[in-house]
Amino acid sequence: MGIISRFTTLMKANINSIIDRSRDPQKVIQKTLRDVNLDLRTVQSEVNALEADVRRAKRAVDECELEIRKLERYRERAADRNEAQAIGFLNDQEHLENKKVELIGKYNRVLIEARQMRLLEEKLTLDIRQLEARSQTVKEKTALLNQKQKINSGDSSIATGFMSYEEELNFKLDEAEALEQLRNKSASIDSIDEEIVKLTTNKSQTSNE
């Protein structure tokens, strides 16, 4: 199937929904990146070819218009001197007018296709940027989660039934951060208790003296 025939499918493709449904988003992201990059290279090649077709089609229309204007001048000059010749120029002019309509139709078709490919090129380029950014986000969150779970001894009671892997990852991060804050808070309380014990001990010793 040619890239032009896939235009609508590619334009409507939602890469985020594909990744959200996956339990291994990094694997899906890398595969999608390869596919999208391949499509982008094909589209860029198609854009170059279509833009060359647009230039040729426009040149053909311009040349046809020049010939029509030339025949118009010839016909006007021959009108008073040679009626048969003038009629011949008129017939040639009408033939070129019909040809011009066909050439304009072809020009408009390739122009539309070229614009469509440009839009698809922009969309695929944006998809690649989003995929790369999302891949980096997943890597950073996973690394941060691993770090926090090591600090918290990996003790985690993770719920199931999340809409996406990243939603679960965010939940795990929140839980790890909560455990970390709880540990820090417990350490602070222990420190305060130690200070209270010291003050109480010092006060008792002072009273005895």
Backbone bond lengths (Angstrom), bond angles and torsions (degrees), N, CA, C in turn:
res aa  C-N    CA-C-N  psi(-1)  N-CA   C-N-CA  omega(-1)  CA-C   N-CA-C  phi
1 M - - - 1.471 - - 1.528 109.06 -
2 G 1.348 116.98 126.00 1.451 121.44 -178.95 1.515 112.16 -68.44
3 I 1.341 114.32 159.52 1.472 119.34 -177.14 1.518 111.47 -65.40
4 I 1.332 117.78 -32.71 1.467 120.69 -179.98 1.527 110.16 -66.88
5 S 1.338 116.71 -40.37 1.471 120.19 179.73 1.525 111.31 -69.01
6 R 1.335 117.57 -19.26 1.467 121.90 178.92 1.522 112.05 -95.27
7 F 1.323 117.03 6.63 1.468 121.20 -174.52 1.523 112.28 -53.44
8 T 1.330 117.43 -53.20 1.467 121.50 -176.77 1.524 111.38 -62.39
9 T 1.345 116.60 -43.20 1.466 120.47 -179.47 1.522 111.27 -61.57
10 L 1.330 116.25 -44.98 1.463 120.38 -178.30 1.523 111.63 -69.30
11 M 1.325 117.09 -37.34 1.461 120.29 -179.97 1.523 111.32 -66.70
12 K 1.344 116.76 -33.28 1.467 120.49 -177.46 1.526 112.63 -87.98
13 A 1.331 117.25 -10.74 1.464 120.35 -176.24 1.525 110.96 -60.56
14 N 1.334 116.05 130.14 1.466 122.20 178.98 1.526 108.19 -109.58
15 I 1.323 116.28 98.74 1.465 120.24 -175.26 1.524 111.78 -66.18
16 N 1.319 116.91 -31.26 1.463 119.50 -177.98 1.521 111.95 -66.84
17 S 1.336 117.23 -38.86 1.466 120.02 -179.51 1.518 110.51 -66.35
18 I 1.337 117.21 -34.13 1.463 120.75 177.97 1.523 110.07 -65.03
19 I 1.314 116.62 -43.13 1.465 121.38 -178.86 1.524 110.72 -69.41
20 D 1.331 116.65 -39.41 1.470 120.83 -177.97 1.525 112.13 -59.94
21 R 1.328 116.24 -31.31 1.467 119.40 -177.15 1.526 112.80 -81.81
22 S 1.326 116.31 -7.20 1.459 120.14 -174.24 1.520 111.87 -91.87
23 R 1.351 115.49 146.11 1.454 121.08 173.59 1.518 110.73 -90.52
24 D 1.312 117.02 -7.21 1.466 121.70 177.31 1.525 107.74 -132.43
25 P 1.354 116.45 73.85 1.467 119.58 -173.46 1.515 114.65 -60.44
26 Q 1.336 117.33 -34.95 1.468 118.38 -179.02 1.525 111.16 -62.68
27 K 1.322 116.80 -40.68 1.464 120.33 178.61 1.525 110.49 -64.01
28 V 1.331 115.87 -43.16 1.470 120.43 179.79 1.525 110.30 -66.69
29 I 1.332 116.74 -41.45 1.468 120.62 -179.97 1.520 110.52 -60.25
30 Q 1.336 117.24 -46.62 1.466 120.43 -178.27 1.525 111.62 -64.27
31 K 1.348 116.44 -40.81 1.473 119.20 177.84 1.528 110.39 -65.88
32 T 1.340 116.23 -43.48 1.467 120.07 179.68 1.521 111.09 -63.79
33 L 1.322 116.34 -38.93 1.470 120.40 177.29 1.527 111.05 -59.93
34 R 1.333 116.55 -43.89 1.471 119.29 178.88 1.527 110.55 -62.63
35 D 1.339 116.42 -44.24 1.467 120.33 -178.78 1.525 111.45 -64.35
36 V 1.344 116.18 -44.81 1.462 120.34 -177.43 1.527 110.82 -67.66
37 N 1.337 117.09 -39.33 1.469 119.90 177.52 1.522 111.12 -63.28
38 L 1.326 116.66 -38.22 1.463 120.60 177.52 1.530 110.24 -64.97
39 D 1.331 116.49 -44.98 1.464 120.70 177.64 1.529 110.63 -62.40
40 L 1.331 116.64 -39.46 1.463 120.02 -178.66 1.523 111.13 -63.81
41 R 1.332 116.85 -43.32 1.467 119.29 178.27 1.532 111.27 -62.33
42 T 1.333 116.12 -39.26 1.470 120.01 177.56 1.519 110.74 -64.49
43 V 1.332 116.09 -43.04 1.466 121.01 179.96 1.525 110.66 -64.09
44 Q 1.319 117.28 -42.76 1.469 120.39 -179.85 1.525 111.11 -62.75
45 S 1.321 116.54 -38.63 1.465 120.63 176.29 1.526 110.39 -65.34
46 E 1.335 115.97 -40.85 1.465 121.28 179.14 1.525 110.75 -66.16
47 V 1.327 116.54 -38.76 1.469 120.96 178.24 1.526 110.24 -60.27
48 N 1.322 116.36 -46.39 1.477 120.10 -179.83 1.528 111.04 -60.86
49 A 1.344 115.77 -42.68 1.469 119.78 -179.66 1.522 111.03 -66.19
50 L 1.337 116.70 -43.33 1.464 120.82 -178.53 1.522 111.71 -67.45
51 E 1.318 116.97 -38.32 1.469 118.97 179.14 1.527 110.85 -66.49
52 A 1.335 116.77 -32.71 1.470 120.09 174.24 1.533 109.49 -67.36
53 D 1.335 116.76 -39.66 1.473 120.91 177.02 1.530 110.78 -63.73
54 V 1.336 116.22 -38.91 1.471 120.22 178.84 1.526 110.19 -61.82
55 R 1.324 116.38 -44.43 1.474 119.71 179.82 1.523 111.30 -63.39
56 R 1.341 116.23 -42.17 1.473 119.16 178.68 1.521 111.28 -65.33
57 A 1.326 116.41 -42.01 1.463 120.30 -179.01 1.530 110.88 -65.40
58 K 1.334 116.48 -39.77 1.470 120.40 178.90 1.528 110.40 -66.68
59 R 1.318 116.10 -39.88 1.466 120.33 178.40 1.523 111.28 -64.09
60 A 1.339 116.30 -38.46 1.469 120.37 178.75 1.525 110.62 -65.13
61 V 1.337 117.76 -39.92 1.471 121.30 177.50 1.522 110.16 -64.33
62 D 1.321 116.58 -45.02 1.476 120.70 -179.24 1.528 110.99 -62.14
63 E 1.334 116.48 -43.00 1.465 120.15 -179.46 1.528 110.71 -65.61
64 C 1.329 116.47 -38.49 1.464 120.49 178.30 1.525 110.40 -63.90
65 E 1.330 117.00 -42.13 1.473 121.12 178.69 1.527 111.06 -63.22
66 L 1.338 117.20 -37.97 1.461 120.69 177.50 1.529 111.02 -63.17
67 E 1.334 115.63 -42.38 1.463 119.85 178.96 1.525 111.33 -64.84
68 I 1.333 115.71 -38.59 1.469 119.58 179.07 1.522 110.51 -63.89
69 R 1.331 116.14 -44.37 1.483 119.23 178.83 1.524 111.16 -65.31
70 K 1.323 116.67 -35.43 1.462 120.91 178.50 1.541 110.41 -65.08
71 L 1.333 116.30 -45.61 1.466 120.10 178.40 1.520 111.59 -64.66
72 E 1.351 115.76 -33.97 1.465 119.78 176.99 1.520 110.57 -61.03
73 R 1.319 116.83 -42.75 1.476 120.67 179.00 1.529 110.57 -66.24
74 Y 1.338 116.22 -43.97 1.459 119.90 179.35 1.528 111.06 -60.38
75 R 1.326 115.91 -42.72 1.462 120.37 -178.72 1.522 110.94 -63.49
76 E 1.330 116.78 -41.41 1.471 120.74 -179.41 1.532 110.31 -64.98
77 R 1.326 116.69 -38.76 1.464 119.62 -179.89 1.532 111.90 -69.66
78 A 1.329 115.02 -35.44 1.468 119.04 -176.98 1.524 112.72 -83.84
79 A 1.321 117.39 -11.19 1.468 120.80 -173.76 1.521 112.01 -58.34
80 D 1.333 118.09 -41.45 1.465 121.23 -176.57 1.524 112.35 -86.74
81 R 1.329 117.92 -22.75 1.461 120.18 -173.43 1.527 113.14 -100.28
82 N 1.328 116.91 -39.81 1.470 120.33 -173.74 1.521 108.85 -144.47
83 E 1.300 115.20 99.12 1.469 119.72 -175.39 1.527 111.67 -65.06
84 A 1.329 117.31 -39.56 1.460 121.11 -179.22 1.528 110.58 -62.71
85 Q 1.336 114.63 -42.37 1.467 118.77 178.75 1.526 110.67 -65.40
86 A 1.324 116.01 -39.74 1.467 120.42 179.12 1.525 110.29 -62.14
87 I 1.343 116.31 -40.61 1.464 120.00 178.34 1.535 110.41 -64.69
88 G 1.330 115.98 -37.91 1.469 120.43 178.21 1.533 110.95 -62.03
89 F 1.337 115.52 -44.78 1.475 119.81 177.44 1.532 110.91 -62.02
90 L 1.338 115.44 -38.44 1.452 119.89 -179.45 1.535 110.67 -65.26
91 N 1.341 115.95 -42.01 1.470 119.04 178.25 1.531 111.49 -63.10
92 D 1.344 115.00 -42.49 1.471 119.12 177.61 1.539 110.78 -62.60
93 Q 1.320 115.57 -39.16 1.458 120.55 179.78 1.534 111.16 -63.64
94 E 1.328 115.92 -43.53 1.470 119.95 179.12 1.531 110.95 -64.16
95 H 1.344 115.44 -38.58 1.458 119.31 177.31 1.526 110.90 -60.98
96 L 1.329 115.99 -43.72 1.462 120.28 179.41 1.528 112.13 -68.74
97 E 1.319 116.94 -31.95 1.469 120.07 177.03 1.531 109.78 -62.88
98 N 1.341 116.04 -42.13 1.469 119.82 176.84 1.528 111.18 -64.80
99 K 1.330 115.13 -40.47 1.462 119.78 178.51 1.535 110.71 -64.71
100 K 1.325 115.19 -37.47 1.464 119.86 179.67 1.529 111.04 -61.43
101 V 1.333 116.87 -40.10 1.476 120.55 178.23 1.530 109.98 -60.04
102 E 1.332 116.78 -42.82 1.460 120.34 178.90 1.525 111.22 -65.33
103 L 1.323 116.23 -41.95 1.466 120.64 -179.71 1.530 111.60 -64.79
104 I 1.326 116.04 -39.81 1.474 119.68 178.30 1.531 110.07 -65.55
105 G 1.343 116.18 -39.55 1.462 120.08 177.58 1.525 111.19 -60.85
106 K 1.334 116.24 -43.89 1.464 120.10 178.34 1.525 110.67 -64.94
107 Y 1.323 116.46 -42.23 1.470 120.88 178.93 1.528 110.84 -59.57
108 N 1.316 116.88 -45.11 1.473 120.50 -179.82 1.522 111.69 -64.20
109 R 1.326 116.68 -37.77 1.473 119.72 -179.63 1.523 111.47 -65.03
110 V 1.318 116.65 -48.51 1.474 118.82 -178.41 1.526 110.72 -69.89
111 L 1.340 116.81 -30.40 1.457 120.31 177.69 1.536 110.17 -65.48
112 I 1.324 116.52 -42.88 1.469 120.93 178.23 1.531 110.33 -64.36
113 E 1.331 116.05 -43.93 1.467 119.28 179.77 1.527 111.01 -62.58
114 A 1.332 116.46 -40.16 1.465 120.18 179.33 1.526 110.82 -64.12
115 R 1.320 116.71 -41.44 1.472 120.32 178.66 1.520 111.19 -66.22
116 Q 1.340 116.69 -38.83 1.460 120.42 177.02 1.526 110.88 -61.71
117 M 1.323 116.10 -43.34 1.456 119.76 179.86 1.528 111.54 -65.92
118 R 1.326 116.28 -34.66 1.470 119.86 176.37 1.534 110.26 -64.35
119 L 1.325 116.27 -42.42 1.466 120.24 177.47 1.526 110.88 -62.80
120 L 1.338 116.03 -42.30 1.459 120.26 179.57 1.529 110.49 -66.02
121 E 1.320 116.32 -38.24 1.466 120.30 177.44 1.526 110.81 -60.17
122 E 1.335 116.51 -44.31 1.465 121.07 178.59 1.527 111.05 -63.98
123 K 1.348 116.34 -41.11 1.459 120.26 -178.57 1.527 110.79 -66.03
124 L 1.320 117.93 -44.34 1.460 121.39 -179.43 1.531 111.15 -66.71
125 T 1.330 116.31 -36.94 1.471 120.06 176.74 1.525 110.26 -62.53
126 L 1.330 116.47 -41.90 1.464 120.80 177.51 1.526 110.79 -65.82
127 D 1.336 117.24 -39.85 1.469 120.85 177.78 1.524 110.68 -58.79
128 I 1.324 116.47 -42.99 1.466 120.69 -179.32 1.523 110.72 -63.20
129 R 1.329 116.96 -43.20 1.469 120.30 178.63 1.525 110.84 -62.13
130 Q 1.333 116.51 -41.71 1.467 120.41 179.55 1.530 111.16 -65.93
131 L 1.327 116.59 -40.66 1.451 120.61 178.92 1.525 111.30 -63.93
132 E 1.325 116.65 -44.00 1.463 120.51 179.80 1.530 110.71 -63.99
133 A 1.337 116.06 -41.87 1.467 120.07 179.67 1.522 110.38 -65.82
134 R 1.318 117.37 -41.45 1.461 120.61 -178.60 1.522 110.66 -68.71
135 S 1.320 116.35 -38.21 1.460 120.22 177.20 1.523 110.60 -59.71
136 Q 1.324 116.12 -44.30 1.456 121.08 179.23 1.530 110.84 -64.08
137 T 1.333 116.81 -40.21 1.467 120.82 179.27 1.521 111.37 -62.47
138 V 1.340 116.31 -45.41 1.462 120.46 179.76 1.530 110.39 -62.61
139 K 1.339 116.87 -42.02 1.468 120.48 178.72 1.524 111.17 -60.99
140 E 1.328 116.19 -45.53 1.463 120.34 -177.99 1.521 111.36 -65.74
141 K 1.331 117.03 -42.28 1.469 120.14 179.91 1.519 111.15 -66.26
142 T 1.338 116.19 -40.67 1.457 119.95 179.66 1.523 110.78 -64.58
143 A 1.350 117.24 -42.82 1.458 121.10 178.90 1.525 111.05 -63.77
144 L 1.337 116.21 -42.27 1.461 120.31 179.54 1.520 111.05 -65.41
145 L 1.332 116.53 -40.79 1.455 120.58 178.88 1.526 110.71 -63.26
146 N 1.334 116.92 -44.73 1.465 120.29 179.12 1.525 111.08 -59.38
147 Q 1.329 115.06 -40.56 1.458 119.75 179.69 1.529 111.16 -64.12
148 K 1.320 116.74 -46.35 1.463 120.73 -178.04 1.520 111.90 -68.83
149 Q 1.338 116.84 -36.25 1.459 119.55 179.07 1.525 111.35 -68.28
150 K 1.342 116.66 -31.60 1.459 119.31 175.66 1.527 110.04 -67.15
151 I 1.341 115.99 -41.50 1.460 120.48 178.97 1.520 110.29 -63.09
152 N 1.332 116.15 -38.54 1.462 121.19 -178.16 1.522 112.62 -91.05
153 S 1.337 116.66 17.47 1.474 123.37 178.11 1.520 112.36 64.70
154 G 1.311 117.23 17.96 1.470 120.21 176.45 1.503 113.52 68.73
155 D 1.360 116.84 15.89 1.467 119.38 -179.42 1.505 108.79 -85.53
156 S 1.328 116.84 105.62 1.459 120.22 -176.32 1.504 110.47 -146.13
157 S 1.318 115.85 133.03 1.467 121.21 178.84 1.515 108.40 -109.46
158 I 1.328 115.69 82.79 1.462 121.60 -172.49 1.522 111.44 -81.91
159 A 1.329 115.04 133.19 1.466 119.88 176.87 1.523 110.07 -78.51
160 T 1.311 116.98 164.79 1.464 121.36 179.01 1.514 110.10 -118.94
161 G 1.327 116.03 176.01 1.455 120.49 177.07 1.511 113.09 87.86
162 F 1.334 118.25 30.96 1.456 121.13 179.91 1.523 110.08 -80.34
163 M 1.332 115.26 156.25 1.459 120.64 179.29 1.525 110.73 -68.89
164 S 1.335 118.59 -33.45 1.452 121.39 -177.50 1.520 109.78 -150.85
165 Y 1.329 114.04 165.64 1.462 119.43 178.43 1.520 110.80 -60.90
166 E 1.318 117.53 -41.54 1.464 120.38 -177.52 1.527 111.14 -68.26
167 E 1.325 117.36 -32.03 1.464 120.05 175.94 1.522 109.33 -63.82
168 E 1.340 116.16 -42.78 1.465 120.12 177.44 1.523 110.40 -65.23
169 L 1.339 115.44 -40.21 1.462 119.95 179.01 1.519 110.80 -62.09
170 N 1.311 116.73 -42.39 1.467 120.46 178.03 1.528 110.89 -63.60
171 F 1.343 116.11 -39.15 1.463 120.20 178.60 1.527 109.95 -62.79
172 K 1.320 116.35 -44.50 1.457 120.64 179.49 1.528 111.25 -61.77
173 L 1.331 115.95 -41.63 1.463 119.79 178.24 1.516 110.83 -62.49
174 D 1.331 116.76 -44.10 1.463 120.58 179.30 1.521 110.35 -60.64
175 E 1.327 115.99 -42.48 1.463 119.74 -179.32 1.519 110.93 -66.48
176 A 1.343 116.26 -42.53 1.464 119.84 179.41 1.521 111.00 -63.36
177 E 1.338 116.08 -40.89 1.461 119.69 178.58 1.526 111.12 -66.25
178 A 1.345 116.89 -36.33 1.463 120.16 178.08 1.522 110.67 -65.42
179 L 1.342 115.95 -41.23 1.461 120.01 177.55 1.523 111.20 -63.67
180 E 1.340 114.80 -39.53 1.462 119.55 179.50 1.525 110.96 -64.39
181 Q 1.337 116.05 -43.45 1.462 120.53 178.55 1.522 111.01 -64.36
182 L 1.355 115.67 -37.75 1.466 119.96 179.27 1.515 110.52 -64.79
183 R 1.336 116.18 -41.19 1.459 119.77 178.28 1.521 111.46 -64.38
184 N 1.346 115.86 -41.82 1.465 119.80 178.66 1.520 110.89 -64.79
185 K 1.351 115.03 -39.22 1.460 119.19 179.60 1.527 110.69 -66.20
186 S 1.330 116.53 -40.46 1.459 121.12 178.59 1.512 110.64 -63.44
187 A 1.325 116.88 -39.59 1.465 121.13 178.66 1.518 110.23 -64.12
188 S 1.337 116.27 -39.17 1.467 120.40 179.16 1.516 110.85 -65.67
189 I 1.327 117.23 -41.64 1.469 121.61 179.32 1.520 110.17 -63.63
190 D 1.342 115.59 -42.57 1.471 119.26 178.35 1.511 110.66 -61.13
191 S 1.338 116.70 -39.65 1.454 120.90 179.37 1.516 110.92 -64.59
192 I 1.329 116.39 -41.19 1.470 120.63 178.95 1.522 110.27 -64.83
193 D 1.352 116.35 -42.42 1.471 120.37 178.64 1.511 110.85 -60.21
194 E 1.331 116.12 -39.79 1.465 119.22 178.99 1.515 111.40 -64.04
195 E 1.340 116.55 -39.60 1.455 120.17 178.85 1.524 111.05 -65.62
196 I 1.336 116.10 -39.67 1.468 119.98 178.77 1.523 110.19 -63.27
197 V 1.335 116.39 -43.25 1.467 120.78 178.73 1.515 110.92 -60.70
198 K 1.350 116.54 -43.52 1.457 120.25 179.72 1.518 111.35 -62.39
199 L 1.354 116.70 -44.81 1.459 120.78 -179.52 1.517 111.24 -63.27
200 T 1.339 115.27 -41.90 1.466 119.88 179.88 1.519 110.68 -63.87
201 T 1.329 116.07 -41.80 1.460 121.10 -179.91 1.525 110.80 -64.58
202 N 1.344 116.21 -45.45 1.461 120.62 179.97 1.521 111.52 -62.80
203 K 1.335 116.63 -39.28 1.469 120.99 -179.44 1.511 110.19 -66.80
204 S 1.326 117.00 -38.73 1.459 121.25 -179.00 1.523 110.69 -67.21
205 Q 1.339 114.28 -40.13 1.456 118.37 178.68 1.510 112.34 -65.56
206 T 1.323 116.45 -39.01 1.470 121.60 178.81 1.524 110.75 -64.48
207 S 1.296 119.09 -40.39 1.467 123.50 -179.54 1.505 110.69 -66.04
208 N 1.303 118.41 -38.56 1.460 122.94 -179.67 1.516 111.53 -67.03
209 E 1.319 115.90 -33.73 1.473 119.93 178.12 1.522 110.44 -70.92
